[in-house]
Amino acid sequence: MSDAYVVGDPDGLSPLQAEIRDAVAKELHAQLAMRADRLDLADLPEVAYQITLRVDGILSRRPPRRGTTRVSTSP
């Protein structure tokens, strides 16, 4: 059992996990709205790419965890 659940967070997610969940939900909502509430199989790579960008935005705002190294891909 996670500490988050013990202290009353009903979904048991860490703050980072909750932020990622919310970002994925927001992007899926936006994609469905743009596509008239329908995702075709051919749309999935673009949707996945947009979700990845949102998650990357969250992770790049956070300092690296101890013992890990974040490699920058920007020039």
FIROBA-864370 format. One record per residue (C-alpha): residue number from 1; x, y, z; chain. Coordinates in steps of 0.1 Angstrom, whole numbers. Example, Ala and Ser with C-alpha at 12.3 -4.5 7.8 and 13.67 -1.06 7.14 Angstrom:
2
<lummi = 1, c1 = 123, c2 = -45, c3 = 78, rogu = A> $
<lummi = 2, c1 = 137, c2 = -11, c3 = 71, rogu = A> $
END
This chain:
75
<lummi = 1, c1 = 0, c2 = 0, c3 = 0, rogu = A> $
<lummi = 2, c1 = 14, c2 = 34, c3 = -9, rogu = A> $
<lummi = 3, c1 = 17, c2 = 62, c3 = 15, rogu = A> $
<lummi = 4, c1 = -5, c2 = 84, c3 = -7, rogu = A> $
<lummi = 5, c1 = -34, c2 = 60, c3 = -1, rogu = A> $
<lummi = 6, c1 = -28, c2 = 58, c3 = 36, rogu = A> $
<lummi = 7, c1 = -29, c2 = 96, c3 = 39, rogu = A> $
<lummi = 8, c1 = -62, c2 = 98, c3 = 21, rogu = A> $
<lummi = 9, c1 = -55, c2 = 101, c3 = -16, rogu = A> $
<lummi = 10, c1 = -82, c2 = 78, c3 = -30, rogu = A> $
<lummi = 11, c1 = -65, c2 = 70, c3 = -63, rogu = A> $
<lummi = 12, c1 = -32, c2 = 61, c3 = -46, rogu = A> $
<lummi = 13, c1 = -11, c2 = 80, c3 = -72, rogu = A> $
<lummi = 14, c1 = 20, c2 = 100, c3 = -64, rogu = A> $
<lummi = 15, c1 = 17, c2 = 137, c3 = -73, rogu = A> $
<lummi = 16, c1 = 38, c2 = 130, c3 = -105, rogu = A> $
<lummi = 17, c1 = 16, c2 = 102, c3 = -115, rogu = A> $
<lummi = 18, c1 = -15, c2 = 123, c3 = -110, rogu = A> $
<lummi = 19, c1 = 0, c2 = 151, c3 = -131, rogu = A> $
<lummi = 20, c1 = 8, c2 = 127, c3 = -159, rogu = A> $
<lummi = 21, c1 = -27, c2 = 112, c3 = -157, rogu = A> $
<lummi = 22, c1 = -43, c2 = 146, c3 = -159, rogu = A> $
<lummi = 23, c1 = -20, c2 = 156, c3 = -189, rogu = A> $
<lummi = 24, c1 = -29, c2 = 124, c3 = -208, rogu = A> $
<lummi = 25, c1 = -66, c2 = 130, c3 = -201, rogu = A> $
<lummi = 26, c1 = -65, c2 = 166, c3 = -213, rogu = A> $
<lummi = 27, c1 = -47, c2 = 157, c3 = -245, rogu = A> $
<lummi = 28, c1 = -71, c2 = 128, c3 = -252, rogu = A> $
<lummi = 29, c1 = -100, c2 = 152, c3 = -246, rogu = A> $
<lummi = 30, c1 = -84, c2 = 178, c3 = -270, rogu = A> $
<lummi = 31, c1 = -77, c2 = 152, c3 = -297, rogu = A> $
<lummi = 32, c1 = -112, c2 = 138, c3 = -295, rogu = A> $
<lummi = 33, c1 = -127, c2 = 173, c3 = -297, rogu = A> $
<lummi = 34, c1 = -106, c2 = 180, c3 = -328, rogu = A> $
<lummi = 35, c1 = -116, c2 = 148, c3 = -344, rogu = A> $
<lummi = 36, c1 = -154, c2 = 149, c3 = -338, rogu = A> $
<lummi = 37, c1 = -152, c2 = 124, c3 = -309, rogu = A> $
<lummi = 38, c1 = -137, c2 = 97, c3 = -330, rogu = A> $
<lummi = 39, c1 = -102, c2 = 83, c3 = -333, rogu = A> $
<lummi = 40, c1 = -94, c2 = 63, c3 = -363, rogu = A> $
<lummi = 41, c1 = -66, c2 = 38, c3 = -361, rogu = A> $
<lummi = 42, c1 = -45, c2 = 59, c3 = -385, rogu = A> $
<lummi = 43, c1 = -48, c2 = 88, c3 = -360, rogu = A> $
<lummi = 44, c1 = -32, c2 = 69, c3 = -331, rogu = A> $
<lummi = 45, c1 = 5, c2 = 77, c3 = -339, rogu = A> $
<lummi = 46, c1 = -2, c2 = 114, c3 = -339, rogu = A> $
<lummi = 47, c1 = -23, c2 = 112, c3 = -307, rogu = A> $
<lummi = 48, c1 = 5, c2 = 92, c3 = -290, rogu = A> $
<lummi = 49, c1 = 30, c2 = 118, c3 = -302, rogu = A> $
<lummi = 50, c1 = 10, c2 = 146, c3 = -287, rogu = A> $
<lummi = 51, c1 = 5, c2 = 128, c3 = -254, rogu = A> $
<lummi = 52, c1 = 43, c2 = 122, c3 = -253, rogu = A> $
<lummi = 53, c1 = 49, c2 = 159, c3 = -258, rogu = A> $
<lummi = 54, c1 = 26, c2 = 167, c3 = -228, rogu = A> $
<lummi = 55, c1 = 43, c2 = 141, c3 = -206, rogu = A> $
<lummi = 56, c1 = 78, c2 = 153, c3 = -216, rogu = A> $
<lummi = 57, c1 = 67, c2 = 188, c3 = -207, rogu = A> $
<lummi = 58, c1 = 59, c2 = 176, c3 = -172, rogu = A> $
<lummi = 59, c1 = 90, c2 = 156, c3 = -168, rogu = A> $
<lummi = 60, c1 = 113, c2 = 184, c3 = -181, rogu = A> $
<lummi = 61, c1 = 100, c2 = 208, c3 = -155, rogu = A> $
<lummi = 62, c1 = 110, c2 = 185, c3 = -126, rogu = A> $
<lummi = 63, c1 = 145, c2 = 182, c3 = -113, rogu = A> $
<lummi = 64, c1 = 162, c2 = 148, c3 = -120, rogu = A> $
<lummi = 65, c1 = 158, c2 = 122, c3 = -93, rogu = A> $
<lummi = 66, c1 = 188, c2 = 114, c3 = -72, rogu = A> $
<lummi = 67, c1 = 210, c2 = 88, c3 = -90, rogu = A> $
<lummi = 68, c1 = 196, c2 = 95, c3 = -125, rogu = A> $
<lummi = 69, c1 = 209, c2 = 117, c3 = -152, rogu = A> $
<lummi = 70, c1 = 187, c2 = 135, c3 = -177, rogu = A> $
<lummi = 71, c1 = 202, c2 = 139, c3 = -211, rogu = A> $
<lummi = 72, c1 = 191, c2 = 170, c3 = -230, rogu = A> $
<lummi = 73, c1 = 183, c2 = 165, c3 = -266, rogu = A> $
<lummi = 74, c1 = 180, c2 = 202, c3 = -273, rogu = A> $
<lummi = 75, c1 = 209, c2 = 219, c3 = -292, rogu = A> $
END
